[in-house]
C-alpha cells in the first residue's frame, strides 16, 4: 500500500506541468540580474578615471563597483538585509543537493561546479542587496520592486499549482517555501517604503537625511556611559535578565550576524522537515523488509532460534522509530538554542575585547594575523550555516543513541515485568560507580586531614601546600599506587567517551573549540570565529570609532566647520566652560613649555582648585613623556607641529 501511494505521488509530481520551474527560473534570472547590476553600476561614478575615458568622454567615471552590503561597519537596514538573506536560503540549501547539477561531472570537478553554482546564486540574488545599499534610492527602489515582485509571483505560482513533492508528499512546496515568500514580501514592502520616501523628499521638499557618520547613536551612548561615573546602587536584574538574556541598548549586531542567524533558522526548519519525512519513509521500508523476512522464515520452516529473532527485530524497529521521531524535536530545539547562544557569545566576546580582556582566548590566539582576521569575515557566515546544519544531524544521532539506551535499560524491562532485575542491575552499576568516586574523594579527605599542615592564619580558606606526617604519606602513596593503576584504566575509557560525547554535542558551536588545550589551531571553525571577532573589534570598537569621528570633525574644523558646535550654547554656561577647558588642555598638550608660564592664584578659598590644576599639569607632563617615548622615531623624520591657541585661564 505504501509503495502504491509513493508511486501515485511520484506520478502526480511528474504529471504536474505548470509551465514554470523554480530551478529554470533561477538560471533565467541571470539576465535581469545582470541588467540591474549594470544599471546601478552605470549610475555609480568612480573616483579614479581610466585612460579609455579620454577617448570616450561619455563615460565620465561611470560603471563603478556596486557594493551589495557592508559586512563590517554598516548597521543600517540590518533587518532588511536579514530578510534578503532569508530569500536566499532556499537556493543556498539547493547547493547541497545533487539536483543543482543537471549533468554528470567527474568527482574531482565537483568542487569547481559547486563554485560556479555558488557564483551563479550570488549573482541572481545580488540585486536584492544592491538595491538596498545603492545611494540612488529611486532607481534602486523601482528595480527592487520589479525584481522582488517577479520572484514572489513565480514562487507562489509554482507552490500552489504543483504543491506536492517526493520527500514531504502533499503540500511540500508550500511548507518549504513559505519562509522564502515571507522574506520576499518583506523586501517588497521595504522597496515600496524607499520609493515613497524618496518621492516625498523630492516633491514636498522634505529635508534630506544627514550624511552618513562614522559613529552610530548606540556607540556614542556607549562612550558616554564609560565617561559617566558608575552609580553606587544599581537596579537588580530580573529573572529573565540574569538567567536567560540581558538586553544591552548600547550594542547592535551587524547585518552579517543577523543574516547568518536567519539562514541558519530557515535551514534548520527545512532540514528538520526533511529528516522527519525521510526517516518515516526509511522505517517503513525496514518494516517492509522485516515482513518479507518473517514470511520467508514461516514458509521455509527455519529453526526456532531464527524465528525467535523476528519479535525482537519488530520490537527494535518500533523502539528505534519512536526514539528517532521523539529526539527530532529535542535536536531541533538544541540547534535553535545554539543559534541564539552564538549571538549571545558574540556580544559577550566583543565586549570583553573592548575592555581589553583576552584571558578567555588561548595564548596563541591573543593576536591573530591581519590576513586571517579579514579572511575569517568572509568565511564565517558560510561555515556557521554549514556547522549548524551538520551539527543538527550529529546531535540528533547522539540524542537517538541516548534515547535508545534509556529505552532498553529502563523502559523495556518495566514493560516486560523485569523491573526488579532492572533495579538490581542498575543498583549494582550505581554502587560500583559510587565506590570508585567515593574512594577518590576519600583520598582527598585523608590528605586534607592528616597530610597537610595547619593554617598559618585562621582567616585562610585552605591549608597551605605544605606536607605533614611525611612518613605516613609515603606509605599512603605506596599502597594506593596499585589501586590507582586499576582505577586509571576505567577513567581512561571514561575520559575518551566523555570527549567523544562532548565533542559531537558541541560540533555546531563554532564559538567554542572541541580540541584539547594547545591544539586549538587545528580547529578551523574556532580559528575562523577568533579571527572574525578580532576584525569586528578593530573596526567597530566604539571608543576607536568615536576617536576617528573626532579626527574627521577636526579636519572639518580646519575647513571652517567648528568641532565644538555642540558646546556653543549661550543659554548654558556649562558648555562654554567645558569648551574652554578642552581648548586649554589641547594648548598645554601641544605646547608643554607654556605649563611653566601659568599663574596660580593661591588663596585660602581656592585651595581645591589649585590642587586640581596641579594634577592636570602632572597628567599633561606624563602624557607628554609617554608620547615622546612612543613617537621618537617619528620625531626624527618630521618635527612635531606646534599649534598655539590663545586660551584664557579657566
BELHU-V493787 format. One record per helix or strand. SS is the DSSP state (2 for helix, 1 for strand). FROM is the first residue (numbers start at 1). TO is the last residue. If there is no record, write none. Layout:
BEGIN
ss->(SS SS)
from->(FROM FROM)
to->(TO TO)
END
This chain:
BEGIN
ss->(2 2 2 2 2 2 2 2 1 1 2 2 2 2 2 2 2 2 1 1 2 2 2 2 2 2 2 2)
from->(2 22 51 78 98 107 126 137 165 169 172 217 239 255 304 363 370 419 452 467 470 520 524 542 573 592 604 632)
to->(15 43 54 94 100 124 133 161 165 169 203 227 243 300 354 365 415 450 452 467 505 522 540 558 590 597 630 637)
END
